[in-house]
Amino acid sequence: MNLPTAQSSGQTLLVISSDRANMQLMTQLLAMRSEFLVLTATNGLDGIQLAMVVQPAAVVMDTGLSDTRAEAVLKILKEHPRTSMIPIIAVSSDAQASQVLAGLKVGFYRYLTKPYKLLNLLEAVDDALGYSLGISVVS
């Protein structure tokens, strides 16, 4: 888990992933946009704690967490008043249509499947940021 060390005028994003390579890829892709301050947590419990403290504009979470189920992290964040309005984007290696629908049904804002395209990730984040600011994004 990393905490911000300086104020940023951009949007804070939280990436939660237990997979080091996936974490690095998502962080590097998101950091390509200078308006994003990207924070990371390497497991679900740290991700919950960091989200409660920082209240990021959006969360991008790998569903293959080492310490807990992604759906449990989602449930905790959605039930807590400090984090209930944060859009949470799932990234999963399970590309079955039934799993994607189940993920959306339990409350993930978007459900991206691996391998995802950079533009799909950025579009999902942009849409989530518009949502968290109450802006309707039309494409």
Secondary structure, 3 states (H helix, E strand, C coil): CCCCCCCCCCEEEEEECCCHHHHHHHHHHHHCCCCEEEEEECCHHHHHHHHHHHCCCEEEEECCCCCCCHHHHHHHHHHCCCCCCCCEEEEECCCCHHHHHHHHHHCCCEEEECCCCHHHHHHHHHHHHHHHCCCCCCC
